[in-house]
Structures are given as structure tokens and as C-alpha cells.
Amino acid sequence: MTDIFGEDVGPPLGGVFTATQGLKTAWNSPLDERGIVGAAMGIAYAGGRPVCEIQFCDYGFNTIDLLKVAGNQRWAGAGHYSMPIVLMTPSGSGIRGSLYHSHSFESIASRLAGWKIVMPSNPLDAYGLMLSAIADPNPVMVLLPKALLRVRGDKLIPGEPEEEGKLKELIDAPVGDRSRWRPRWPDVQEHFVPLGVGTLVREGSHATVVSYGRTLPLCVQAADQLEKENGWSFDVIDLRSIFPYDWKMISASLMKTGRILIVNEDTEVTNFGEHLLRRVIDEHFYDLLVRPRALMGKHVPGIGLNQVYEKNTVPQLPDIKQAMHELAEEEA
């Protein structure tokens, strides 16, 4: 059991996306991101393993200096001073959050040496990565795709009721007075997803697609459509962990297909995908059949509230499908 604290994560709301609704150890903090990170570090120094939340990653930028300190403590102390904090925060677009609620954070986070960074694309992985993050002696950032936070996965958490309505009945608080409401948690079992291990969600031979978070399900949809329409099959890799990441899986797939596309929604300048692209070129230049590609968000100051602006700022299904089509059909 561990403390979970942050902006509105305790009663009555349980977080903006109700992810912590009804948890006994969740409590509300002031609207102070630096105070949240600092308090988490203090609890960790005292021997705790806290989970703290910044309500939206867009407001994590003013904590960068503290995140840097948190990341170097275990290294600077030669392993004698652990920093087992978990920072979870919703990231990315998809909720029409406009300028201040649509940023992606993974590229910034990947530069924070000492931190482990994960970004799930489904509830089961989110559960398993969170448990592994809490158990890890290093600081771990759990980036939760905003657009997927209320989406039911096709793989159930062990012990989760199969009927969707049953789960809502057990754990969703009623609208209005919640003073007497108590959740009835299903008897879920532990499920750990190792940090740094990706998963192959589609297997194919024509090309490799690497993604995570919100864009991963879109890559899967595009792969399924292109296989039906053109007979092309794709390796679609869900990276799950941004750092450390599963280079062995990427490398093995690329050796098989000779073609690769990296997809995410962060802005295209100094994007984490560019790092992967550089490593692909460094280590697999002579294995490539065609030029490697990356599909990323536009490098603009923000995302507009208008749905048209949002859809044209970050990759959507048609963009991903077109990029995969061009990758597969280019002559070697």
C-alpha cells in the first residue's frame, strides 16, 4: 500500500479522469506542482514509496529542475540513496484541451537522466507498468494518454469482471452526493509488466512500425486495414517503456523487414522518435531497404481548441495509414 497524492486525486473527484476514485490512500494536495514533486522526494528520502500526480503534464514544465535532482540522487549517492517515487500525469492530445491541456511530455522526460519513463496504450499495461514502477528503486514517470484514459481495453486486468456494466456498478461513484458511497473493488490479482520491455501487437513481414500511447491503437487499425486492402503485413511494436526501451525488439524486427516507421504525437523537433531514427541509421544503415521514417506532431506552440486544429496538429489514423502505405510500397 502506498500514498497517492496530487491535485484532486482524493475524494470526492478521484482525479480529472477518476483514475483514483475511491482509493483509501489517495489525498488532495494544493495546486502546486513543485510542492507535489518536492513532497514526494521527501517521503522517498524517509523510506516511503509515494505515487504523486500532476493533473496535466502541461503543468509539469515548471518542475524540470526538481525532476533533474530526483533523477540524479541514486547515481550521485553511488546507489546508497534510492529515489522510489512514481510521478503519474496525463499526457498528449485527444480531449480538445487546447493550449494548456494538450502537450506531450515524453520527449522532455526522456532527457531526464536517472528517470524511467513509461507510456501505456491499454489498461492492462497501465496496471502492470504502474505496479512495476512502484516496486522500482528509481524515479519512474508514468505518462497516461489523455485520450485513452476512459477507454476499455480488450484484455482484462486479472480479476476484472467481464461485463463492462458490472465494473462501473462496482467502482464508479454516483453523480451528486458521494458522502456515503464506497467502492466495491473486484478481487484483482497482481500483474507486473517489466520496465523496458516492448510487445509485438501485430506481426508481419513488409515493414516495422514503432509507437506507444495514443497513436499505438491507430497504428494497429492502419495495419489491419492495409493487410485487408493490399495484403501487406506489419510488425507493430508497442514500446510501452520510453526509457529504458526495447532496442532488441526494434532491431530484430528491422533486420526482418528492412523498413521502419516511428509514430508519436510529440512535436517533431527534438522528438524522442528522432533519437530512435538516429540509432536505426547508426546501427542498421546497411540493413535498410528504404529510408527510415518518423511521423510526429507539428512543431507549433500549442494545439487549438477547434477540433480541426487538433486533428491537423498531431497524427491521426489517415496520416498514419498513408505513411505506412508509402513505406510498404516504396521500391527497394
KOLSE-750689 format. One line per field, with one value per residue (C-alpha): x, y, z; residue in one letter; residue number from 1. Coordinates in nm, 3 decimals, decimal comma. Layout:
! KOLSE-750689
px	c(X_...)
py	c(Y_...)
pz	c(Z_...)
segu	c(A_...)
fimar	c(NUM_...)
//
This chain:
! KOLSE-750689
px	c(0,000_0,127_0,017_-0,123_-0,145_-0,186_-0,435_-0,790_-0,684_-0,857_-1,229_-1,469_-1,332_-1,063_-0,871_-0,987_-1,026_-1,147_-0,844_-0,802_-1,169_-1,246_-0,888_-0,838_-0,480_-0,545_-0,543_-0,558_-0,266_-0,254_-0,237_0,141_0,334_0,672_0,534_0,396_0,729_0,921_0,688_0,724_1,103_1,086_0,866_1,108_1,408_1,223_1,173_0,833_0,729_0,484_0,280_0,220_0,021_0,048_-0,304_-0,190_0,165_0,134_0,194_0,498_0,732_0,785_0,919_1,206_1,480_1,333_1,286_1,652_1,753_1,525_1,685_2,043_2,009_2,060_2,351_2,513_2,485_2,650_2,330_2,304_2,013_1,716_1,450_1,147_0,890_0,627_0,506_0,195_0,049_-0,192_-0,012_-0,096_-0,395_-0,733_-0,959_-0,975_-0,781_-0,642_-0,317_-0,273_-0,409_-0,277_0,102_0,307_0,581_0,771_1,049_1,123_1,103_1,341_1,617_1,588_1,875_1,804_1,431_1,248_0,966_0,665_0,358_0,093_-0,158_-0,416_-0,550_-0,378_-0,035_-0,114_-0,189_0,119_0,355_0,225_0,293_0,644_0,701_0,606_0,841_1,136_1,403_1,440_1,206_0,955_0,728_0,402_0,262_-0,106_-0,252_-0,538_-0,742_-0,730_-0,797_-1,165_-1,128_-1,188_-0,917_-0,966_-0,752_-0,891_-0,695_-0,681_-0,995_-1,176_-1,543_-1,608_-1,928_-1,845_-2,162_-2,073_-1,738_-1,899_-2,156_-1,879_-1,633_-1,791_-1,915_-2,267_-2,326_-2,416_-2,381_-2,098_-2,067_-2,195_-2,065_-1,794_-1,639_-1,663_-1,333_-1,316_-1,058_-0,788_-0,457_-0,108_0,019_0,366_0,485_0,867_1,004_1,198_1,018_0,803_0,534_0,465_0,094_0,086_0,330_0,420_0,695_0,656_0,760_0,810_0,603_0,708_0,472_0,322_0,040_-0,249_-0,105_-0,042_-0,406_-0,420_-0,114_-0,286_-0,601_-0,397_-0,204_-0,527_-0,681_-0,373_-0,349_-0,712_-0,682_-0,331_-0,213_0,070_0,156_0,337_0,528_0,362_0,566_0,416_0,725_0,545_0,868_1,030_1,335_1,475_1,335_1,333_1,601_1,644_1,284_1,314_1,645_1,522_1,211_1,407_1,651_1,348_1,160_1,426_1,167_1,069_0,826_0,825_0,499_0,418_0,234_0,504_0,634_0,871_1,174_1,399_1,144_1,221_1,143_1,435_1,664_1,531_1,573_1,936_2,006_1,840_2,070_2,380_2,331_2,123_2,214_2,314_2,012_1,761_1,579_1,433_1,481_1,353_1,067_0,914_0,563_0,526_0,326_0,364_0,615_0,368_0,336_0,018_-0,297_-0,606_-0,940_-1,112_-1,126_-0,994_-0,679_-0,620_-0,670_-0,429_-0,163_-0,099_-0,108_-0,450_-0,549_-0,545_-0,197_-0,060_-0,222_-0,078_0,273_0,256_0,128_0,415_0,667_0,541_0,509_0,843_1,073_1,393)
py	c(0,000_0,347_0,708_0,867_1,243_1,532_1,779_1,646_1,277_1,228_1,249_1,346_1,367_1,098_1,280_1,458_1,119_0,946_0,715_0,726_0,749_0,564_0,479_0,496_0,622_0,899_1,254_1,601_1,840_2,214_2,317_2,335_2,108_2,190_2,123_1,787_1,670_1,806_1,632_1,305_1,332_1,398_1,093_0,882_1,009_0,898_0,547_0,571_0,482_0,757_0,797_1,161_1,313_1,631_1,684_1,751_1,713_2,062_2,195_1,976_2,204_2,425_2,125_2,038_2,140_1,923_1,632_1,660_1,647_1,348_1,169_1,213_1,123_0,747_0,791_1,069_0,857_0,555_0,357_0,422_0,668_0,537_0,766_0,534_0,792_0,748_1,056_0,993_1,256_1,262_1,344_1,424_1,533_1,385_1,564_1,901_2,054_2,345_2,524_2,423_2,068_1,904_1,890_1,574_1,524_1,209_1,376_1,617_1,331_1,111_1,370_1,346_1,111_0,877_0,856_0,563_0,667_0,456_0,525_0,252_0,214_-0,001_-0,052_-0,387_-0,244_0,068_-0,150_-0,367_-0,078_0,109_-0,187_-0,224_0,149_0,141_-0,151_0,012_0,191_0,463_0,752_0,643_0,868_0,712_0,912_0,834_0,914_1,154_1,023_0,664_0,715_0,623_0,359_-0,004_-0,244_-0,574_-0,753_-0,756_-0,699_-1,033_-1,043_-0,768_-0,854_-0,937_-0,734_-0,365_-0,255_-0,466_-0,293_0,051_-0,054_-0,160_0,128_0,434_0,692_0,830_1,180_1,414_1,325_1,076_1,109_0,755_0,589_0,327_0,136_-0,242_-0,344_-0,669_-0,918_-0,823_-1,007_-0,864_-0,821_-0,679_-0,551_-0,529_-0,182_-0,163_-0,448_-0,382_-0,601_-0,710_-0,642_-0,728_-0,950_-0,909_-0,902_-0,590_-0,319_-0,230_0,032_0,151_0,353_0,391_0,570_0,724_0,656_0,286_0,173_0,387_0,207_-0,125_-0,010_0,109_-0,220_-0,421_-0,209_-0,225_-0,600_-0,635_-0,389_-0,460_-0,781_-0,603_-0,722_-0,514_-0,571_-0,321_-0,272_-0,113_0,028_0,074_0,195_0,503_0,471_0,218_0,097_-0,240_-0,188_-0,564_-0,595_-0,299_-0,424_-0,780_-0,658_-0,420_-0,696_-0,892_-0,619_-0,364_-0,086_0,119_0,394_0,557_0,723_0,952_1,278_1,490_1,786_1,692_1,898_1,719_1,441_1,108_0,941_1,127_0,952_0,616_0,723_0,818_0,483_0,298_0,476_0,427_0,055_-0,062_0,164_-0,128_-0,336_-0,076_-0,136_0,215_0,533_0,516_0,746_0,919_1,062_1,316_1,619_1,961_2,194_2,462_2,643_2,461_2,287_2,494_2,423_2,386_2,016_2,087_2,243_1,947_1,688_1,868_1,918_1,560_1,231_1,080_0,746_0,870_1,022_0,700_0,482_0,697_0,690_0,310_0,276_0,483_0,287_-0,051_0,036_0,215_0,014_-0,107)
pz	c(0,000_-0,083_-0,062_-0,377_-0,370_-0,609_-0,744_-0,692_-0,679_-0,343_-0,263_-0,395_-0,751_-0,765_-1,037_-1,351_-1,522_-1,200_-1,209_-0,828_-0,734_-0,411_-0,317_0,061_0,043_-0,212_-0,082_-0,229_-0,241_-0,311_-0,676_-0,659_-0,895_-0,743_-0,397_-0,514_-0,655_-0,356_-0,109_-0,298_-0,281_0,092_0,151_-0,054_0,144_0,458_0,324_0,155_-0,200_-0,291_-0,607_-0,691_-0,974_-1,174_-1,301_-1,659_-1,789_-1,936_-1,584_-1,524_-1,715_-1,409_-1,215_-1,450_-1,208_-0,930_-1,169_-1,264_-0,896_-0,834_-1,126_-1,009_-0,640_-0,667_-0,910_-0,706_-0,390_-0,556_-0,513_-0,138_-0,164_-0,356_-0,501_-0,540_-0,644_-0,913_-1,094_-1,300_-1,527_-1,824_-2,148_-2,507_-2,711_-2,789_-2,542_-2,719_-2,432_-2,635_-2,549_-2,186_-2,176_-2,493_-2,461_-2,492_-2,235_-2,330_-2,531_-2,246_-1,995_-2,196_-2,138_-1,759_-1,685_-1,394_-1,463_-1,614_-1,845_-1,945_-2,157_-2,186_-2,466_-2,282_-1,926_-1,862_-1,946_-1,743_-1,441_-1,488_-1,555_-1,251_-1,021_-1,164_-1,126_-0,757_-0,696_-0,872_-0,660_-0,926_-1,003_-1,266_-1,470_-1,584_-1,874_-1,925_-2,271_-2,207_-2,499_-2,369_-2,000_-2,023_-2,296_-2,203_-2,318_-2,496_-2,236_-1,883_-1,565_-1,379_-1,166_-1,357_-1,431_-1,795_-1,804_-1,851_-1,675_-1,371_-1,326_-1,349_-1,093_-0,853_-0,878_-1,044_-0,796_-0,845_-0,969_-0,684_-0,317_-0,262_0,115_0,180_-0,136_-0,104_-0,394_-0,405_-0,552_-0,750_-0,631_-0,883_-0,895_-0,930_-1,284_-1,345_-1,682_-1,681_-1,747_-2,071_-2,246_-2,553_-2,701_-3,058_-3,108_-3,480_-3,668_-4,032_-4,292_-4,505_-4,255_-3,890_-3,707_-3,361_-3,143_-2,795_-2,614_-2,810_-3,155_-3,094_-3,141_-3,455_-3,594_-3,526_-3,705_-4,002_-4,016_-4,013_-4,288_-4,511_-4,472_-4,577_-4,867_-5,001_-4,840_-4,661_-4,309_-4,049_-3,729_-3,493_-3,177_-2,866_-2,699_-2,362_-2,198_-2,348_-2,126_-2,098_-2,429_-2,603_-2,867_-2,912_-3,029_-3,266_-3,403_-3,461_-3,641_-3,860_-3,955_-4,077_-4,266_-4,370_-4,339_-4,034_-3,934_-3,588_-3,483_-3,192_-3,134_-2,967_-3,167_-3,446_-3,337_-3,083_-3,064_-2,893_-3,223_-3,375_-3,128_-3,240_-3,602_-3,539_-3,376_-3,663_-3,907_-3,691_-3,635_-3,932_-4,224_-4,447_-4,340_-4,460_-4,787_-4,798_-4,598_-4,239_-4,148_-3,847_-3,822_-3,543_-3,435_-3,598_-3,433_-3,326_-2,992_-2,898_-3,013_-3,080_-2,915_-3,251_-3,337_-3,688_-3,540_-3,311_-3,585_-3,816_-3,549_-3,436_-3,634_-3,694_-3,848_-4,213_-4,164_-4,015_-4,280_-4,558_-4,404_-4,369_-4,726_-4,865_-4,656_-4,777_-5,146_-5,196_-5,418_-5,254)
segu	c(M_T_D_I_F_G_E_D_V_G_P_P_L_G_G_V_F_T_A_T_Q_G_L_K_T_A_W_N_S_P_L_D_E_R_G_I_V_G_A_A_M_G_I_A_Y_A_G_G_R_P_V_C_E_I_Q_F_C_D_Y_G_F_N_T_I_D_L_L_K_V_A_G_N_Q_R_W_A_G_A_G_H_Y_S_M_P_I_V_L_M_T_P_S_G_S_G_I_R_G_S_L_Y_H_S_H_S_F_E_S_I_A_S_R_L_A_G_W_K_I_V_M_P_S_N_P_L_D_A_Y_G_L_M_L_S_A_I_A_D_P_N_P_V_M_V_L_L_P_K_A_L_L_R_V_R_G_D_K_L_I_P_G_E_P_E_E_E_G_K_L_K_E_L_I_D_A_P_V_G_D_R_S_R_W_R_P_R_W_P_D_V_Q_E_H_F_V_P_L_G_V_G_T_L_V_R_E_G_S_H_A_T_V_V_S_Y_G_R_T_L_P_L_C_V_Q_A_A_D_Q_L_E_K_E_N_G_W_S_F_D_V_I_D_L_R_S_I_F_P_Y_D_W_K_M_I_S_A_S_L_M_K_T_G_R_I_L_I_V_N_E_D_T_E_V_T_N_F_G_E_H_L_L_R_R_V_I_D_E_H_F_Y_D_L_L_V_R_P_R_A_L_M_G_K_H_V_P_G_I_G_L_N_Q_V_Y_E_K_N_T_V_P_Q_L_P_D_I_K_Q_A_M_H_E_L_A_E_E_E_A)
fimar	c(1_2_3_4_5_6_7_8_9_10_11_12_13_14_15_16_17_18_19_20_21_22_23_24_25_26_27_28_29_30_31_32_33_34_35_36_37_38_39_40_41_42_43_44_45_46_47_48_49_50_51_52_53_54_55_56_57_58_59_60_61_62_63_64_65_66_67_68_69_70_71_72_73_74_75_76_77_78_79_80_81_82_83_84_85_86_87_88_89_90_91_92_93_94_95_96_97_98_99_100_101_102_103_104_105_106_107_108_109_110_111_112_113_114_115_116_117_118_119_120_121_122_123_124_125_126_127_128_129_130_131_132_133_134_135_136_137_138_139_140_141_142_143_144_145_146_147_148_149_150_151_152_153_154_155_156_157_158_159_160_161_162_163_164_165_166_167_168_169_170_171_172_173_174_175_176_177_178_179_180_181_182_183_184_185_186_187_188_189_190_191_192_193_194_195_196_197_198_199_200_201_202_203_204_205_206_207_208_209_210_211_212_213_214_215_216_217_218_219_220_221_222_223_224_225_226_227_228_229_230_231_232_233_234_235_236_237_238_239_240_241_242_243_244_245_246_247_248_249_250_251_252_253_254_255_256_257_258_259_260_261_262_263_264_265_266_267_268_269_270_271_272_273_274_275_276_277_278_279_280_281_282_283_284_285_286_287_288_289_290_291_292_293_294_295_296_297_298_299_300_301_302_303_304_305_306_307_308_309_310_311_312_313_314_315_316_317_318_319_320_321_322_323_324_325_326_327_328_329_330_331_332)
//
